[in-house]
Amino acid sequence: MNQGSADKTRVDRTARKTVGDFTHPDPRITCRNVSVHYGDKCAVRNVDLDIGRNEVIALIGPSGCGKSSFLRCLNRMNDTIEGCRVSGEFRMDGNDLYDPDMDVVLLRAQVGIVFQKPNPFPKSIFDNVAYGPRIHGLAQTRAGVEEIVETSLKRAGLWEEVKDYLNDPGTSLSGGQQQRLCVARAIAVNPEVVLMDEPCSALDPIATARIEELIDELSELYSIVIVTHSMQQAARVSERTAYFHLGDLIEVGATDEVFTKPQHKLTEDYITGRFG
């Protein structure tokens, strides 16, 4: 083995031991020994991580490092990808998320997700938000549905902008408004956790700032896991940060410590722009 290969092997072995405390004193979700494979490719390798109650945790790392693959495990979105295999243990409030008897539809209501690009349904603004509560039977009357829609749009910071246009198509809104509509749709079913996969990557700076304000407000009610390529955004919105590299969870810690005093060389190299 030449010296270059030996150095790479040492880095790889070091990478597989997470630096920092992956546990949380009040976890909503606990993940242990999590691996994700797409065919023969390992995208996530032996990850342990807790998602705290009412915390915002950011997952950062270079493209293809496994952060989105890990995120999708939390509400079993990977189940929809052919050839994807997930192993390990996931528990929310003690319940096994991968129990064969788990109702996946109910799980995805409890663990909502907001995607990279706004994806409102081809329905009215009202019906976008009302869809989930209706199929889950959360309201028995029209008045009940209207109350949920109004509350959700207010929590998403969108009510004042759309209250007179609820019958207009969701797709008629601006990009930032559409993304807030998708947040309102996710929280309308009373989730416990909200997953956000690059929620601001398609938005302008003003819309991004509004989403970031919204994340701070929503953290009083929900646990939030956000995947972001923006280290500045992670620093602004999260309490803890987890850094992924080539499928390994490298470092977890309080966000200010990870960004100012990283414990692992790989984390430091990424944050200082040496790679990624």
N, C-alpha and C positions, 0 to 999 in steps of 0.2 A: 504493500500500500504506500503511495507517495505521500509527501507531507501535506499537500492540499487536501487529499481524501481524509487523512487522519484528523486534520483540523475541522473539516466538515462533520465528521462523525462525532467529535467532541461537542461541537455546537448542537448537533441534533440531540445527543443524549442529555445535554444540559437543558435544552429547550423543553424536554418532556417532564421536567420537574417544576411545578408551578411555584413561583416566588410570591410571597404575601399570603394573606389569609383568605381562602376562598369561601369560608363560612360566613354566616350572618347571625347575629344574636336573636333575631326574630324573623326567620325565613318564611316566605310564602311558598316558594318552590325550592326544592333541593334536587340537585342533579349530581349523580355519582357515576364515575367510570363511563362517561358517555363517548361513544364513537359513532361516526356516520360514514358509510361507504356508498359510493355510486359505482356500481359494478365492482371492478378491481381497485378503484381509486379510493384511498382513505382521505376524507375531507376534514374530519374531526377525530382526534385521537385521545381517548382516556381523560376526558375533561371532568373535573369536579368543580361545581359552582353553585352557590346559593343566590336566590333572588329574594331580597328582603321585602318585608311588608312596608308599603308606602315609601319605597325608595326609588330613585332613578339611577339605573346602572347603565353605563355606556359600554358597548363592545366595539373596540377599535382594532385596526390592523390593516395591512396591505390587501389589495384585491386578491381573492382566492385563498384567504387565510383560514376560512371556516366559520367566520362569525355569523353570516346569514344562515348557513347550514345548521349551526347550533340554535339560532333563534327559532327556526322553523320546527325544531324538535319540540318546543315548549307548547305548541298547540297542534302537533302532529300534522302540520302541513306537508312534511316530507312523505307522509303516507300517499300523497297524490302523485309522487314522482316515481315513474317506473324504474326499477333497478336500484332504488335507494333502500339501504338497510340501516336501521338505527338500533344500537345496543346500549345497555346501561340502565340506570334506575332514575326515574323522574317521579317525584312526589309533590303534590300540592296539598297543603294542609293534611299531610299524611296519606292521601289517596294516590294510588298508583295510576299515573296518567296513561300508561301503556297496558293496563289490565284489559284482557280480551273482552270483558263486559263493559268497558268504559264507553259511554255514549259520546262519540266524537263530535257530533253536532252540538251537544251540550257543552263539551269541553271548549269548543271554539267560541261559544258565547262567553264562557268564563275567562278565556284567554283570547282577547280580541287582537286583531292585527291591522296595522295601517301600512300600506305598501309604499314602495319608492315613488311610483307615479300615482297621482290621484285617479281613482277608478270608480266614480259614482255609477250607480245603476242607471240604465236608460229609463228612468222614472222621474217623477216630480221630486222636488226637494223634500216635501213632506213624506212621500212614499219611500224615499231612500232611508230616512231615519225610522219610519214606522215599520219597515219590513221585518226586522229582527224581532221586535216586541210582538208583532202579530203572529209570526210562525212559532214563537216560544210561548204564546198565550199569556204574556205579561200584563195584558189589559183586556178586559171583557167588554168594554164599551168604547164608542167613538171618542167620548170625552176623556177616557183614560188614556187612549192612544195619543190624543192631542196634548195631554199634559206631559207625557213622556217625550214627545217630539220637542215641545217647547223647552223643557228642562235640559234635554241633551244639546240642543242648539245653543242654549245659553251657556252651558258648560264649555262648549267648543268655541265660544266667543263669536258666534255667527248670527244669533237671533236678531239683533237690531238691524243687521244688513239684509236679512231675507224674510222677515216676518210678514211683509206685504206681498211676497212673491212665492209663497209656499207651493203654489201649483205650477210654477215654472220648472222646466227640466233642470235637474242637477248639473247637467253638462253645460248649461248656459252661464254658470258661475266662472269667475276667474280661477286660475290654477291654485292660488293660495286659498281661496274660498272653497274650492272643490276638496282640497286636502282637509280643511276643517270640517267639511261636510262628512268626509270619510271617518274623521275622528268622532263626530257626533253619532254616526251610524254604529261605530264600534262600541261606544259607551252606552248606547240606548238599551242594551240588554243586560245592564248591571254586571259588567265583568269584574273580575278580581285583579287581573293583570292586563296591561295593554302593551303589545309588542309594536315597535316602530322600526321598519327596515328602510333606512335612508329616507326619512319622510320629507326632507327639505331639498333633496338633490335636484329636483326639477323646479324649484321655486326661486323667485328673486329675493334680494336681501330683506326687503320690507316684509314679505310674506313669511320668510324664514324667521324673522324676529318675532312675528306673531305666533308662529307655531312653538317657538322656544318659550315664550311667555305662557302659552297654553300648557306645555309640559310641566312647568313649575306649578301652575294652578291645579292640574289634575293629579299631581303626586300626593296631594292631601287625601285623595280618595282611592287611588290605585297604585299598584306597583307598576313601574314602567321600565321596559328594557328597550334601549335604542341602539341600533347599529348605525354608525356614522363613519364616513371617511374624514370628516372635519374634526381635527383635534381641538380647534377653537370651540366648536359646538359642544363637544364632549366636556370640555372644561367649563363651559357656561351652564350646562343643564344638569350634569350628573353629580351624584354624591360619591359613587364608586365607579372605577373604570377597570375593565378587563381587557388586556392586550393579547391578541391571538397572532400566531406566526406559524405558517405552514401546517395548520391543523392542530397545533398545540396551544394550550392556554399558558402563556408565559408568565404573566404577572397580574395580580389583582390587588387593589388597594384603594384607599381614599384618593379621589381624583386629584386633589392638589398635590399629594405626595407622589403619585405616579408621574405627574407632569413635571414636578420640580426636583424630585429626588428618586428617580427610578432605581430599583434594586438590581435589575437584570440588564446586561449589556445590550441584548436585542431590543428591549424596550427603549433604552437610551438612544440607540442608533435610529430607531424609527421616529421618535419624538424630535430628535435634532436634525432629521432629514437626510441621514446618511443612506437610507434606503426606504423603499415603499412608495 
